[in-house]
Amino acid sequence: MNNQPFINDNFLLENNTAQKLYHDFVADLPIIDYHNHLCPKQVADNKIFNTITDCWLGGDHYKWRAMRANAIPEKYITGNSTDQEKFSKWAETVPYTMCNPLYHWTHLELKRYFGIDNLLNPASGSIIYNSANEQLNTSNFSTQGLIKKMNVEVICTTDDPADSLAFHQKVFNESHTFKMLPTFRPDNYMAIQHPDFIKRLEKLGAISNINIDKFDDLLAALESRIAFFDALGGKLSDHGLSQLHAVDFTASELNAILDKRFSENEISTIEAQKFQSAVLFHLAKMYHKKGWTMQLHLGPIRNNNTRLVNLIGNDAGCDSIDDLEQAAGLSHFLNKLEVEESLPKTILYNLNPKDNEVFATMAGNFQDSSIASKIQWGSGWWFLDQKDGIEKQLNTLSNMGLISRFVGMLTDSRSFLSFPRHEYFRRILCNVIGTQIEKGELPNDMQWIGNMVANISYHNAKEYFKF
């Protein structure tokens, strides 16, 4: 009988070559988490969490969805029950998450942060809850302590252009072993049909000292905020869209659409698409001038469950994969920028796995000699960041691009306990490559291939983003 703990040294490493690649080349590398949704205030304040529930379950819609699927009442998920009651219900659910990535992530995080080898279930829940809480209530387990514990070098948060970035400034001016950098997320200023669009413009205008009356005023305000983000080390933007429309537009049309919105008249679908297309196009040109990287996350259908959204609000855990067509709009958008020699470094993320080959081959259309793999097909995102999704992404990228130039993994998480997802990715990567070596599909050149997996895990991102 194997008496090793579930999360052991060779977890997910199925052969000797995979084990050697992981342990000799990538296990001790720092982490560059270039896209997440961590709270900058919690980092700046060096928050100490009261309980593991607060740190682990709050805001984690992956766990919420699993608990709902396990018939846990909402009061134990997002309701007003106690932290201990919520953790108990999560412990009750975990055994039912076997074969779901949550089972792997849960035990990897318990092991790496708290040194806990016990499997989480109703029998062990109380012991694990108390043990984790005892450790959390120390300075080594503050937000900054958790970041340092995982050897994190850079975290890139996701921030509205109208954010003051006060917490980033605080961390920027202090001495730390890590950098916390802002990421420019201007989706709010493209969604012209949203009920709060005018309020959003007013807030943006106030912080940029620009009165936004015309389309060029909006662009000037956004460009001023890009300069502000850049001064604090920001080097990325991010856009979360169901679909990239890339509809052609004229300057007069854009001003007319904006005037129509100011007059509180209804904006048609095609007008909204023109406006979104124009803002994104001009922003991309600004990113190119700054040497930034543009991230495009495409493909979710959000807030499917109206009852749940009305009860909890956005990010309630009722988003899923959409089946929209992505290729034509993406091609038109990237090509228009390329024609003007204004295409920035870009990372493309698809949520629907049917688009894997579409995105992998689209990236290959727009490479140039300015930097290796300037257009990246990003790692498995959201519903695809599990073992099967990661393996499919790695294999498709290998078939249709240069996996050796891939910038690797990110957490895309709101939790300070999610950094072991980088380890998860690295183990899967080493197993994929190690298995190919064992089969004779790759040469047993451990130095070259070891350096390759190290580059994918860390060095490529460091070079690509120029942090």
Secondary structure, 3 states (H helix, E strand, C coil): CCCCCCCCCCCCCCCHHHHHHHHHHHCCCCEEECCCCCCHHHHHCCCCCCCHHHHHCCCCHHHHHHHHHCCCCHHHCCCCCCHHHHHHHHHHHHHHHCCCHHHHHHHHHHHHHHCCCCCCCCCCHHHHHHHHHHHHCCHHHCHHHHHHHCCEEEEECCECCCCCCHHHHHHHCCCCCCEEECEECCHHHCCCCCCCHHHHHHHHHHHHCCCCCCHHHHHHHHHHHHHHHHHCCCCEEEEEECCCCCCCCCHHHHHHHHHHHHCCCCCCHHHHHHHHHHHHHHHHHHHHHHCCEEEEEECEECCCCHHHHHHHCCCCCCCEECCCCCHHHHHHHHHHHHHCCCCCEEEEEECCHHHHHHHHHHHHCCCCCCCCCCEEECCCCHHHCCHHHHHHHHHHHHHHCCHHHCCCCCCCCCCCCCCHHHHHHHHHHHHHHHHHHHCCCCCCCHHHHHHHHHHHHHHHHHHHHCC
